[in-house]
Amino acid sequence: MAQMSMKSKKVKNEAVVSTTQLTKMQQLLRDKWLYFLLIPGALYFILFKYLPMWGVLIAFQDYSPFRGFWESEWVGAEHFLNFFQNPDFFRLLRNTLILALYDLVFFFPAPIIVALLLNELRRQYFKRTIQTLVYVPHFMSWVIIASITYIFLTTSGGAINAAVEFFTGEKINFLSNPDYFRPMIIAQVIWKETGWGTVIFLAALASVSAEQYEAAIMDGAGRFRRMWHVTLPALRSTIVILLILRLGNFLDQGFQQIFLMTNSLNRSVADVFDTYVYFVGITQGMFSYSTAVGLFKAIVGIILIYGADYLAKKMGQTGLF
């Protein structure tokens, strides 16, 4: 009897497994067109993100384009050691970290603040107009942004410098003075990307039930308290996830913007890892060395992502993984 009971249970379990597999297959067939739409995105990541990862191996070689990948000499961690011993390392690290901290402190909260302000607007026409105006800079290239910055800040007829000269009698060389480089870079990022960053937060706010606001009003909560106790808690998980992702790019300050705003007078504070990779890798042909620098940035990013995810889960928040 016991053997027959065990056999019947085994048959039932196999039937449940087959039914589950059949259900998953039916779900796959039902959503086949959705999976079909994933193909272009999957191909993009495979071709341009995963396959190029093979190239990081040249960071451990004395790579030469004439000898090729297989014939180039393997040197192990030599390029990493040379990079860490290079006198430029600490200068590059300092410049990159300062810009990254400026970005985290001043830019990261900006989309949250704008989303909260837009969420408080009741006139839809006015709200849509403001949204459009703050979105537009995102679609401009950094070349245009740099050109606009030059037109406003140049000492040769720049509008801002003209106003400064009118009130103080002197002009300020914003574009060449190293003291103004970092605030100028962060101001460009805030102006260009804040509006686009509000899209995610406004989408998260759209899911907040109106009943929560009504209950808060019934309890006598004013607009600020409703924002603090209802709106911000609804954004908490979104903020944590975006912060984790941002830390993954902590050392990535963007090559194009920095390169366009760099000149011989502000280079002492403008050189970061991204521009350094360009100068030593492309202009000087040190492919293996520049790949080692890029790999160092990637490893730091991975450590920061997993560290932030671990801390977020420890604090009771939803992590990324």
BAVEX-569951 format. One line per field, with one value per residue (C-alpha): x, z, y. Coordinates in steps of 0.1 Angstrom, whole numbers, plus 2048, in hexadecimal, padded with zeros to 3 digits. Each point is the difference from the previous one (the first is absolute). Last residue first. Example, Ala and Ser with C-alpha at 12.3 -4.5 7.8 and 13.67 -1.06 7.14 Angstrom:
X: (889; 7F2)
Z: (847; 807)
Y: (7F5; 7DE)
***
This chain:
X: (8C0; 7F8; 7F7; 7DE; 806; 801; 821; 814; 7F1; 80C; 822; 804; 7F5; 818; 81D; 7F6; 7FF; 81F; 815; 7F3; 809; 823; 805; 7F4; 818; 81E; 7F5; 802; 823; 80B; 7F2; 814; 820; 7F8; 7F8; 81E; 7FC; 80A; 7E2; 7E7; 809; 815; 7EA; 7DF; 805; 80B; 7E0; 7EA; 816; 7FE; 815; 7EC; 810; 824; 7F3; 7F0; 81A; 807; 7DB; 7E5; 7DB; 7FC; 813; 7EC; 7DF; 80B; 811; 7E4; 806; 802; 810; 7DE; 7F0; 7F6; 7F8; 7E5; 7F0; 7FE; 7F2; 7E6; 7F5; 7FE; 7ED; 7E6; 7FB; 7FB; 7E9; 7E0; 80F; 807; 7DC; 7ED; 811; 816; 7EA; 7E1; 812; 809; 7DD; 7F0; 7F5; 7DF; 7F8; 7E5; 81B; 816; 7E3; 7F9; 825; 800; 7DF; 810; 815; 824; 807; 804; 81C; 816; 7FB; 809; 820; 80A; 7F9; 811; 823; 7F9; 7FA; 81F; 817; 80B; 7FE; 80E; 81C; 80A; 800; 815; 81A; 800; 804; 81E; 811; 7FC; 81F; 815; 7FC; 800; 7DB; 7F5; 818; 7EF; 7FC; 803; 7EC; 7EB; 7DC; 804; 81E; 7EC; 7E3; 817; 810; 7DE; 7F7; 822; 80F; 824; 805; 7EE; 7E6; 7DF; 80C; 818; 7E5; 7E9; 81C; 807; 7DB; 7FF; 81E; 7F1; 7E3; 7DD; 7E4; 803; 7FC; 7DB; 7F3; 7FF; 7EB; 7E9; 7F9; 7F9; 7E6; 7F0; 7FC; 7F1; 7E7; 7F8; 7F8; 804; 825; 80C; 80E; 816; 810; 806; 80E; 817; 80E; 805; 811; 818; 809; 81A; 80F; 80D; 80E; 806; 80E; 816; 80C; 808; 812; 815; 807; 80B; 818; 80F; 804; 810; 818; 807; 808; 815; 820; 7FE; 805; 7DB; 801; 821; 7F3; 7E0; 815; 816; 7E3; 807; 819; 7F4; 812; 7EB; 7FE; 7DC; 7F2; 811; 824; 7FB; 7E5; 819; 7F4; 819; 7E6; 7EC; 7EA; 7FD; 7E7; 7E7; 7F8; 7EB; 7E7; 7F9; 7E8; 7EB; 7F7; 7FF; 7F5; 7EE; 7F1; 7F3; 7F4; 7EB; 7F1; 7F7; 7F2; 7EA; 7E3; 7FF; 7FB; 7E2; 7F3; 804; 7EA; 7E6; 81B; 815; 7E2; 7F6; 823; 7FF; 7DF; 80D; 81E; 7E9; 7E9; 81E; 80C; 7DE; 7FD; 822; 7F6; 7E0; 813; 819; 7E3; 7F0; 820; 805; 7DD; 805; 821; 7EE; 7E4)
Z: (7AE; 7FF; 825; 810; 821; 823; 80A; 7FB; 7DD; 7F7; 80F; 7EA; 7E1; 807; 804; 7E1; 7EB; 80F; 7FA; 7DC; 7F9; 80F; 7E9; 7E2; 807; 803; 7DF; 7EF; 80E; 7F5; 7DD; 7FF; 807; 7E7; 7E4; 805; 7DD; 80B; 7F2; 804; 821; 813; 7F8; 7FE; 820; 812; 7F4; 811; 81F; 808; 7F5; 806; 821; 7F3; 7DD; 808; 7ED; 7E3; 7F7; 80A; 7FB; 7E1; 80F; 820; 7EE; 7E8; 818; 819; 826; 804; 823; 811; 7E4; 816; 81B; 7E9; 7FE; 825; 803; 7E6; 814; 821; 7F1; 7F0; 821; 813; 7E7; 811; 821; 7F1; 7F5; 81F; 820; 7F4; 7E3; 815; 81C; 7E8; 7F2; 822; 814; 813; 805; 7E5; 7E9; 806; 7F9; 7DF; 7F6; 807; 7ED; 7E1; 7FD; 7F6; 7DF; 7ED; 819; 7F2; 7DC; 80C; 80F; 7E0; 7EA; 818; 7F4; 7DE; 80F; 815; 7E3; 7ED; 81A; 81C; 7EB; 7F4; 824; 80A; 7E6; 808; 825; 7F8; 7E8; 814; 816; 7E2; 7EF; 7DB; 7F7; 81C; 7F7; 815; 7F3; 815; 806; 81B; 7F6; 7DA; 7FE; 810; 7E7; 7E2; 80E; 801; 7DD; 7F1; 7EA; 7FF; 824; 7F8; 818; 7ED; 7DE; 80E; 814; 7E1; 7EC; 81B; 801; 7DB; 7FF; 81D; 7EA; 806; 807; 826; 7FD; 7F5; 81F; 817; 7E8; 7F8; 825; 806; 7E4; 80C; 823; 7F4; 7EA; 81D; 819; 822; 805; 81F; 7EB; 7ED; 821; 80B; 7DD; 801; 822; 7F6; 7E0; 813; 81C; 7E9; 7F2; 81F; 818; 7E9; 7E3; 818; 80E; 7DE; 7F6; 820; 7FA; 7DC; 808; 81E; 7ED; 7E2; 817; 814; 7E0; 7EF; 813; 7F1; 819; 7FF; 7D9; 7FE; 818; 7EB; 7E0; 80F; 80C; 7E9; 7E4; 7E4; 7DF; 7E1; 7E8; 807; 800; 7E1; 7F8; 7EC; 817; 81E; 822; 81D; 811; 820; 7F6; 7DF; 812; 801; 7DB; 808; 810; 7DC; 7FC; 81E; 7FA; 7DB; 7F0; 81D; 80D; 7DE; 7F8; 820; 7F8; 7DC; 80D; 81C; 7E8; 7F8; 825; 800; 7E1; 810; 81E; 7FC; 7F5; 81E; 817; 7F0; 805; 825; 804; 7F1; 816; 81E; 7F5; 7FB; 823; 80F; 7EE; 80B; 824; 7FD; 7F2; 81D; 819; 7F1; 802; 825; 808; 7ED; 813; 822; 7F7)
Y: (9A7; 825; 803; 808; 812; 7F1; 812; 7E0; 7FD; 823; 7F8; 7E1; 812; 81D; 7E7; 7EC; 820; 80F; 7E1; 7FE; 824; 7FC; 7E2; 815; 81D; 7E8; 7F0; 822; 807; 7DD; 807; 820; 7ED; 7E5; 819; 817; 810; 823; 813; 7E4; 7EF; 819; 81F; 7EE; 7EC; 820; 812; 7E5; 7FD; 825; 81E; 820; 80C; 805; 804; 822; 816; 7E9; 7FB; 7E8; 808; 7EA; 7E3; 801; 7FF; 7E5; 7E8; 7FA; 801; 7DA; 7FB; 7FD; 7EC; 7E3; 819; 80E; 7DE; 7FD; 823; 7F8; 7E1; 813; 81D; 7E9; 7EE; 821; 811; 7F6; 809; 823; 806; 7F5; 80C; 81D; 80C; 7FD; 812; 81D; 803; 801; 7E2; 804; 7DB; 803; 80E; 7E2; 7E9; 812; 7FE; 7DA; 7FC; 810; 7E0; 804; 7EF; 821; 809; 7E4; 80D; 823; 7F2; 7EF; 81E; 818; 7F5; 80F; 822; 7FF; 7F5; 820; 81B; 7EA; 7F3; 822; 80E; 7E2; 808; 826; 7F9; 7EA; 818; 820; 7FE; 7F4; 822; 7FB; 801; 816; 81D; 81A; 824; 81F; 820; 7EF; 805; 806; 7E8; 7E4; 807; 7FF; 7E1; 7EF; 80B; 7F6; 81C; 7F4; 7F5; 7E0; 7F4; 801; 7F7; 7E6; 7EF; 7FF; 7F0; 7E6; 7F7; 7FE; 7E8; 7ED; 7F7; 80E; 7E7; 803; 826; 7FC; 7EE; 81E; 814; 7E3; 7FA; 825; 800; 7E0; 80E; 821; 7EE; 7E8; 81B; 7EE; 802; 7EC; 7E4; 818; 80B; 7DC; 7F7; 81F; 7F6; 7DC; 80A; 817; 7E7; 7EE; 820; 813; 7E5; 7E3; 815; 814; 7E0; 7F2; 820; 7FE; 7DB; 805; 81D; 7EE; 7DF; 812; 812; 7E1; 7EC; 81B; 7F7; 7DD; 7E4; 7F5; 800; 7EE; 7E5; 7FD; 7FD; 7E5; 7EA; 7E3; 807; 7E9; 806; 806; 7E4; 7F6; 823; 80D; 805; 81F; 80E; 7FD; 7F6; 7FE; 7EA; 7FF; 81E; 7EE; 7E9; 81D; 7F8; 7E2; 818; 80C; 7E2; 809; 825; 808; 7DF; 7EF; 820; 80B; 7DD; 7FF; 821; 7F6; 7DE; 80D; 807; 7DB; 7FA; 816; 7EE; 7DE; 80A; 7E4; 7E8; 806; 7FE; 7DF; 7F4; 80B; 7EE; 7E0; 801; 804; 7E4; 7E9; 809; 7FA; 7DE; 7F6; 809; 7EC; 7E1; 803; 802; 7E1; 7ED; 80A; 7F5; 7DE; 7FB; 807; 7E8)
***
